[in-house]
Amino acid sequence: MQRAVIVLRAKEVDFEITYIDLRNKPDWFLEISPHGKVPVLDVDDQPLFESNAIAEYLDETVEPRLHPEDAIKRARNRAWTDFVPDFSRQLGTVTYARSKEALEEAIEKPPKALSRLEEAIENERGNDGPFFNGDKLCLVDASYAPFLQRFSMVERIIQSGLFNEYPNLQAWTDALVGNECVINSVAPEFEEVFMGGLKRRETYAGSLMQA
């Protein structure tokens, strides 16, 4: 859901959010979400679902465009958006590690994905950023921001130093985490709820919060 909200805020679109309990999904939600997942965007009583589809729809119908105008660069941006599941899965092994030993093992997994992103940030934009394509948010930024925001919260606790060797990625993360569109894309109590989830799942990060 957060990706869609970032795009809506970046485009300054008026909208309303209805939050649901994902552990107890209401029937009305399941009727409009074929995959049973958030987000769902209601446009004139026509539900749209899946984050990528919603983001692309918004970019096609609402100015300003967040995708590059150049067709080749736009296609390359989409390719890096498609890399999000691999990236988030590897980062998730660190976030949700259940013990110190599991964390140390998990930290060995993401560097390949991190290296690819480090090079992409350097080579794709050809400028000083601070975002993926330059000084304005794009759909690649909106796609990665939720995962980088969550990892930043966890990193304050576990202090893995995972991004230390990737200065472009760290600078990109800092820019996204500090951006108002990203900050305001979640509910005010989001961090508290997220941290509570780490405790409930008995993660190593959650255990450090209890210490």
C-alpha positions as CSV (number, residue, x, y, z in Angstrom):
1,M,0.0,0.0,0.0
2,Q,2.8,2.4,0.9
3,R,4.1,2.6,-2.6
4,A,0.8,3.8,-3.9
5,V,0.5,6.4,-1.2
6,I,4.0,7.8,-1.9
7,V,3.0,8.2,-5.6
8,L,-0.3,9.9,-4.6
9,R,1.5,12.3,-2.3
10,A,4.3,13.0,-4.9
11,K,1.5,14.0,-7.4
12,E,-0.4,15.9,-4.7
13,V,-3.6,13.9,-5.3
14,D,-6.4,14.2,-2.8
15,F,-7.4,10.8,-1.4
16,E,-8.8,9.0,1.5
17,I,-7.3,5.9,3.2
18,T,-9.2,3.1,4.8
19,Y,-7.0,0.9,6.9
20,I,-7.8,-2.8,7.5
21,D,-6.6,-5.5,9.8
22,L,-4.6,-7.8,7.5
23,R,-5.0,-10.6,10.1
24,N,-8.7,-10.3,10.0
25,K,-9.7,-9.0,6.5
26,P,-13.3,-7.9,6.2
27,D,-15.5,-9.5,3.6
28,W,-16.0,-6.2,1.6
29,F,-12.3,-6.0,1.1
30,L,-12.0,-9.6,-0.1
31,E,-14.7,-8.9,-2.6
32,I,-12.7,-6.1,-4.3
33,S,-9.2,-7.5,-3.9
34,P,-8.9,-10.7,-5.9
35,H,-5.5,-11.6,-4.4
36,G,-6.5,-10.6,-0.9
37,K,-3.7,-8.1,-0.7
38,V,-3.4,-4.3,-0.2
39,P,-3.4,-1.8,-1.7
40,V,-6.7,-1.5,-3.6
41,L,-7.4,1.8,-5.3
42,D,-11.1,2.7,-5.8
43,V,-11.4,4.9,-8.9
44,D,-15.0,5.8,-9.7
45,D,-16.2,2.5,-8.1
46,Q,-13.7,0.6,-10.2
47,P,-11.2,-1.2,-7.9
48,L,-7.6,-1.4,-9.0
49,F,-5.2,-3.9,-7.2
50,E,-1.5,-4.7,-7.0
51,S,1.0,-2.0,-6.2
52,N,2.8,-1.9,-9.6
53,A,-0.5,-1.7,-11.5
54,I,-1.8,1.1,-9.3
55,A,1.5,3.1,-9.6
56,E,1.6,2.7,-13.3
57,Y,-2.1,3.8,-13.6
58,L,-1.5,6.9,-11.5
59,D,1.6,7.8,-13.6
60,E,-0.3,7.5,-16.8
61,T,-3.3,9.5,-15.7
62,V,-2.0,12.1,-13.3
63,E,0.6,14.8,-13.9
64,P,3.5,15.2,-13.2
65,R,4.9,12.0,-14.6
66,L,7.3,10.2,-12.3
67,H,8.6,7.8,-14.9
68,P,11.3,9.2,-17.3
69,E,10.0,10.6,-20.6
70,D,12.8,8.8,-22.5
71,A,11.4,5.4,-23.5
72,I,14.7,3.5,-23.0
73,K,15.3,5.0,-19.6
74,R,11.6,4.4,-18.7
75,A,12.1,0.7,-19.6
76,R,15.3,0.5,-17.5
77,N,13.5,2.1,-14.6
78,R,10.7,-0.5,-14.9
79,A,13.4,-3.3,-14.9
80,W,14.8,-2.0,-11.6
81,T,11.3,-1.8,-10.2
82,D,11.0,-5.5,-11.1
83,F,14.1,-6.2,-9.0
84,V,12.3,-5.1,-5.8
85,P,11.1,-8.6,-4.8
86,D,14.6,-10.1,-4.9
87,F,16.0,-7.1,-3.0
88,S,13.3,-7.1,-0.4
89,R,13.5,-10.9,0.1
90,Q,17.2,-10.7,0.8
91,L,16.9,-7.7,3.1
92,G,14.0,-9.4,4.9
93,T,16.2,-12.3,6.0
94,V,18.2,-9.7,8.0
95,T,15.1,-7.9,9.4
96,Y,13.3,-11.1,10.5
97,A,16.3,-13.1,11.7
98,R,15.3,-15.0,14.8
99,S,18.7,-15.1,16.6
100,K,22.1,-13.5,16.6
101,E,23.5,-16.5,14.8
102,A,20.7,-16.3,12.2
103,L,21.4,-12.6,11.8
104,E,25.1,-13.2,11.2
105,E,24.2,-15.8,8.6
106,A,21.5,-13.6,7.0
107,I,24.0,-10.7,6.6
108,E,26.0,-12.8,4.1
109,K,23.0,-12.9,1.7
110,P,22.2,-9.4,0.6
111,P,25.6,-8.1,-0.7
112,K,24.9,-9.3,-4.2
113,A,21.7,-7.4,-4.4
114,L,23.2,-4.4,-2.7
115,S,26.1,-4.3,-5.1
116,R,23.7,-4.3,-8.1
117,L,21.7,-1.4,-6.7
118,E,24.9,0.5,-5.7
119,E,26.0,0.3,-9.4
120,A,22.6,1.2,-10.7
121,I,22.4,4.3,-8.6
122,E,25.8,5.3,-9.9
123,N,25.2,4.5,-13.5
124,E,21.5,5.0,-14.2
125,R,21.1,8.6,-13.1
126,G,24.4,10.2,-14.1
127,N,23.9,13.0,-11.6
128,D,24.1,13.7,-7.9
129,G,20.6,12.6,-7.1
130,P,19.6,12.4,-4.3
131,F,16.9,10.1,-5.8
132,F,17.2,7.3,-8.3
133,N,16.9,9.5,-11.4
134,G,18.0,12.8,-9.9
135,D,16.4,15.5,-7.8
136,K,12.7,14.4,-8.1
137,L,11.0,11.2,-6.8
138,C,10.3,8.5,-9.4
139,L,8.5,5.2,-9.4
140,V,11.7,3.4,-8.6
141,D,12.1,5.5,-5.5
142,A,8.5,4.8,-4.5
143,S,9.0,1.0,-5.0
144,Y,12.1,0.7,-2.8
145,A,11.3,3.3,-0.2
146,P,9.0,1.1,2.0
147,F,11.6,-1.6,2.4
148,L,14.5,0.9,3.0
149,Q,12.4,2.7,5.5
150,R,11.7,-0.5,7.5
151,F,15.3,-1.6,7.3
152,S,16.4,1.8,8.6
153,M,14.2,1.3,11.7
154,V,15.7,-2.2,12.2
155,E,19.3,-1.0,11.6
156,R,19.1,1.5,14.4
157,I,18.6,-1.6,16.7
158,I,20.8,-4.3,15.2
159,Q,23.5,-2.0,13.9
160,S,24.6,-4.5,11.3
161,G,26.5,-2.0,9.2
162,L,25.2,-3.7,6.1
163,F,25.2,-0.6,4.0
164,N,28.6,0.6,5.1
165,E,30.3,-0.5,1.9
166,Y,27.6,1.0,-0.3
167,P,27.7,4.8,0.0
168,N,25.3,5.5,-2.9
169,L,22.7,3.1,-1.4
170,Q,23.1,4.6,2.0
171,A,22.7,8.2,0.7
172,W,19.7,7.1,-1.4
173,T,18.2,5.5,1.7
174,D,18.8,8.6,3.8
175,A,17.1,10.8,1.1
176,L,14.1,8.6,0.9
177,V,13.6,8.1,4.6
178,G,13.8,11.9,5.1
179,N,11.4,12.7,2.3
180,E,8.0,14.1,3.3
181,C,6.2,11.9,0.8
182,V,7.7,8.8,2.3
183,I,7.4,10.0,5.9
184,N,3.7,10.8,5.4
185,S,2.9,7.6,3.5
186,V,2.3,5.6,6.7
187,A,0.1,6.2,9.7
188,P,1.7,8.1,12.6
189,E,1.8,5.0,14.7
190,F,3.5,2.9,12.0
191,E,6.9,2.5,13.6
192,E,5.3,1.4,16.9
193,V,3.2,-1.1,15.1
194,F,6.1,-2.3,13.0
195,M,8.3,-2.8,16.0
196,G,5.5,-4.6,17.8
197,G,5.3,-7.0,14.9
198,L,9.0,-7.7,15.2
199,K,8.5,-8.6,18.8
200,R,5.4,-10.7,18.1
201,R,7.4,-12.7,15.5
202,E,10.2,-13.3,18.0
203,T,12.9,-11.7,15.8
204,Y,16.3,-11.0,17.1
205,A,15.7,-7.2,16.6
206,G,12.6,-7.6,18.7
207,S,14.5,-9.2,21.5
208,L,17.0,-6.3,21.5
209,M,14.1,-3.9,22.0
210,Q,13.1,-5.8,25.1
211,A,16.6,-5.7,26.6
